[in-house]
Amino acid sequence: VLLFVVTPGRYFLSHRLPLARAASAAGWDVHVAAPPGDAIDAVAQDGLTYHPVALHRAFAAPTRELSSLVALLRLLRTLRPDVVHAVSPKGAV
């Protein structure tokens, strides 16, 4: 499993979608974690699995950030990805 963690989703579509498509063609089970919106739902058309996670581009209230972190940790625990590609600095943290 290859998991892309992205904020915002439109950046993934413009910069990382070709890489995700290539990984999928090479046999990887590709998943994308990104906030809802930004046309990110289009990843399903490419056979990629989309997970809506409320990752916000800017830092916000600590409770909201903690909620996002917990959601991402749950996803990581569920998927157990072999590779995590954090596309943004916040996703890497």
VOPAGU-2260 file (C-alpha; in pm, 1 decimal, decimal comma):
REM VOPAGU-2260
SITE   aa  ch    i         X         Y         Z
SITE  VAL   A    0       0,0       0,0       0,0
SITE  LEU   A    1     122,3     346,2     -96,6
SITE  LEU   A    2     -42,8     635,2      88,4
SITE  PHE   A    3     -22,8     996,4     -24,1
SITE  VAL   A    4     -99,3    1249,9     251,7
SITE  VAL   A    5    -191,3    1579,3      88,9
SITE  THR   A    6    -298,7    1935,4     174,4
SITE  PRO   A    7    -452,4    2078,5     -40,7
SITE  GLY   A    8    -601,0    1820,6    -272,9
SITE  ARG   A    9    -568,2    2035,8    -582,0
SITE  TYR   A   10    -189,3    2024,7    -540,4
SITE  PHE   A   11    -201,0    1646,1    -556,4
SITE  LEU   A   12    -403,0    1661,6    -877,8
SITE  SER   A   13    -162,9    1902,9   -1043,2
SITE  HIS   A   14     170,6    1767,1    -917,0
SITE  ARG   A   15     145,0    1410,5    -785,0
SITE  LEU   A   16    -135,4    1245,8    -981,1
SITE  PRO   A   17     103,4    1126,2   -1256,6
SITE  LEU   A   18     324,8     963,8    -991,3
SITE  ALA   A   19      22,7     797,4    -830,1
SITE  ARG   A   20     -96,9     672,3   -1168,2
SITE  ALA   A   21     247,5     526,5   -1241,8
SITE  ALA   A   22     258,8     355,3    -902,4
SITE  SER   A   23     -86,5     210,6    -960,8
SITE  ALA   A   24      17,8      84,7   -1304,7
SITE  ALA   A   25     321,9     -76,5   -1140,9
SITE  GLY   A   26      94,7    -274,5    -910,5
SITE  TRP   A   27      79,1     -55,8    -599,2
SITE  ASP   A   28    -248,9     -21,5    -410,4
SITE  VAL   A   29    -256,3     360,7    -404,5
SITE  HIS   A   30    -450,2     557,8    -141,8
SITE  VAL   A   31    -483,7     934,1    -103,2
SITE  ALA   A   32    -562,9    1110,0     226,2
SITE  ALA   A   33    -671,5    1469,0     168,7
SITE  PRO   A   34    -931,3    1718,7     284,1
SITE  PRO   A   35   -1268,6    1706,1     108,7
SITE  GLY   A   36   -1318,3    1934,9    -187,8
SITE  ASP   A   37   -1069,2    2073,1    -437,4
SITE  ALA   A   38   -1192,0    1815,8    -692,8
SITE  ILE   A   39    -991,3    1548,9    -508,9
SITE  ASP   A   40   -1280,8    1308,4    -561,9
SITE  ALA   A   41   -1145,0    1273,3    -915,1
SITE  VAL   A   42    -878,6    1033,3    -786,7
SITE  ALA   A   43   -1139,5     757,2    -778,6
SITE  GLN   A   44   -1167,6     784,8   -1155,1
SITE  ASP   A   45    -804,4     675,2   -1173,2
SITE  GLY   A   46    -865,7     369,6    -957,1
SITE  LEU   A   47    -707,1     528,1    -651,1
SITE  THR   A   48    -870,6     508,2    -310,0
SITE  TYR   A   49    -958,1     841,9    -152,3
SITE  HIS   A   50    -981,1     895,0     223,6
SITE  PRO   A   51   -1127,4    1228,4     332,7
SITE  VAL   A   52    -923,4    1355,1     626,4
SITE  ALA   A   53    -973,1    1706,2     762,4
SITE  LEU   A   54    -617,3    1821,1     708,7
SITE  HIS   A   55    -612,0    2198,6     686,5
SITE  ARG   A   56    -339,1    2382,8     503,6
SITE  ALA   A   57    -290,8    2649,0     770,8
SITE  PHE   A   58    -240,6    2572,2    1136,8
SITE  ALA   A   59    -560,4    2618,0    1332,5
SITE  ALA   A   60    -693,9    2567,8    1682,7
SITE  PRO   A   61    -509,8    2294,7    1873,5
SITE  THR   A   62    -827,7    2087,7    1914,0
SITE  ARG   A   63    -886,4    2088,6    1539,5
SITE  GLU   A   64    -525,4    1994,1    1474,8
SITE  LEU   A   65    -547,4    1712,6    1728,9
SITE  SER   A   66    -864,2    1585,5    1564,0
SITE  SER   A   67    -687,4    1577,6    1226,6
SITE  LEU   A   68    -390,5    1396,4    1376,9
SITE  VAL   A   69    -612,2    1132,7    1537,0
SITE  ALA   A   70    -796,4    1075,6    1208,0
SITE  LEU   A   71    -468,2    1035,5    1022,1
SITE  LEU   A   72    -328,6     797,4    1285,2
SITE  ARG   A   73    -643,2     583,7    1260,9
SITE  LEU   A   74    -603,6     568,1     884,6
SITE  LEU   A   75    -237,5     468,7     918,7
SITE  ARG   A   76    -327,6     199,8    1168,8
SITE  THR   A   77    -600,0      65,3     940,1
SITE  LEU   A   78    -406,5      71,3     612,5
SITE  ARG   A   79     -60,0     -19,2     745,2
SITE  PRO   A   80      99,1     137,6     434,1
SITE  ASP   A   81     437,6      23,2     309,2
SITE  VAL   A   82     517,8     377,1     193,6
SITE  VAL   A   83     376,7     713,3     303,8
SITE  HIS   A   84     439,8    1001,8      66,8
SITE  ALA   A   85     372,4    1325,0     256,2
SITE  VAL   A   86     320,5    1583,3     -14,8
SITE  SER   A   87     304,3    1890,3     210,5
SITE  PRO   A   88     505,4    1996,6     515,9
SITE  LYS   A   89     201,3    1964,3     739,9
SITE  GLY   A   90     137,5    1612,7     617,3
SITE  ALA   A   91     495,6    1521,5     697,9
SITE  VAL   A   92     465,9    1644,2    1054,6
